[in-house]
Amino acid sequence: MSARDSQPTFDRRKAYSVLIVSTLAFTVCFMAWMMFGVMGIPIKKALNLSATEFGLLTATPVLTGSLIRVPLGFWTDRFGGRIVMFILMLTCVVPIWMMSYATEYWQFLVIGLFVGLAGGSFSVGTPYVARWFPKTKQGFAMGVYGAGNSGAAVNKFVAPVLIVAFGWTIVPQVYAAVMLGAAILFWLFSYHNPSHVVSNKLTFSEQLKTLKDPKVLRYCQYYSIVFGGYVALSLWMVQYYVGEFGLDIRVAALLAACFSLPGGVLRAIGGWLSDKFGAHQVTWWVMWVSWICLFLLSYPQTDFTIFTTTGPQTFHIGLNVYAFTGLMFILGIAWAFGKASVFKYIGDEYPNNIGAISGIVGLAGGLGGFILPIMFGALLDYTGIRSSAFMLMYGVVWVSLIWMYFTEVKRSEVMGSKAIPSAI
């Protein structure tokens, strides 16, 4: 009897140990995955890259980090998250270190593809962590783990200091050492539970067939905004601050962290809100807040002249650095909540296939993070308007709002006593 009573406490200890060390591992992986967001600026200057070439440089690691998510989710279901995460982290150490020896643009692109494997860690840790917790706490657990997205902000605090003090080549070397240390800590303080392994006989092609499910497609669209947009803007914002407001790289990185940091650490609160109010309600309001912020961020710096009865009057419309940073801070909070709420949908509706579905949805989000920086650069080269990046995101959010309205909102009450936890 006493042994039975003590079992939940023992399991709880393991669960929180797994959660803490997995979140640390994911933070380090995300930090390495986002390194070009800061390190790419001196590289862009040294290689004289265009905005489109810079967008491709920053996005290249995101591509492999996205494509690997589906098989990693599949392997996590089959073999368990502990061994998959450990091998993944060790695999990334050498490519990260080799980045410091690259000198040509193509070399950065090729090595970046291998460094990008670190981004696949999300599809490993999400199902691994979720299965250690009861369903009523899975939203919170996945939210805490997802707070490892704050590695993008950590990158903005650490990389500029290293670049100014020692040059950009020191950054990959430090990150490789940190990755190795984090992998060892993860192995020492994580656990494996054989009952969490799913006997999944689906092939990779069969797994992709889940895209025929309209709900999965919808969650992919949502996640391409709240995660794909987060990754893209995290990579883009430092150089945006430098170009738009003429700031030093250290100040630009610090202000850019005002978006990246809440966009990562507050994901846990988004998980709690999703457990309490349901994934549908949280996601719906996230989309509306995003729409408003992106509308304001889209307006370029504008001077216009009105001819009045007393003569011409010139007016200026545009966001200063403080208003811009404030809106980015709000947007980061909204997307933190949205990233958690999308995975709450998955935990609720696909409890026996979290790894496979999270891999598909994570792939969509990651591909958004790959495509968007390239499109940001192409739009900037074509129009010369930096805020065109936000114009693009504004249009993408419109698509999700319309889709969500016709598939979910018209079928359920968003607020009030009759509101349901999530749309079916």
Secondary structure, 3 states (H helix, E strand, C coil): CHHHHHHHHHHHHHHHHHHHHHHHHHHHHHHHHCCHHHHHHHHHHHHCCCHHHHHHHHHHHHHHHHHCHHHHHHHHHHHCHHHHHHHHHHHHHHHHHHHHHCCCHHHHHHHHHHHHHHHHHHHHHHHHHHCCCCHHHHHHHHHHHHHHHHHHHHHHHHHHHHHHHHCCCHHHHHHHHHHHHHHHHHHHHCCCCHHHCCCCCCCHHHHHHHHHCHHHHHHHHHHHHHCHHHHHHHHHHHHHHHHHHCCCHHHHHHHHHHHHHHHHHCHHHHHHHHHHHCHHHHHHHHHHHHHHHHHHHHCCCEEEEEEECCEEEEEEECCCHHHHHHHHHHHHHHHHHHHHHHHHHHHHHCCCCHHHHHHHHHHHHHHHHHHHHHHHHHHHHHHCCCCHHHHHHHHHHHHHHHHHHHHCHHHCCCCCCCCCCCCC
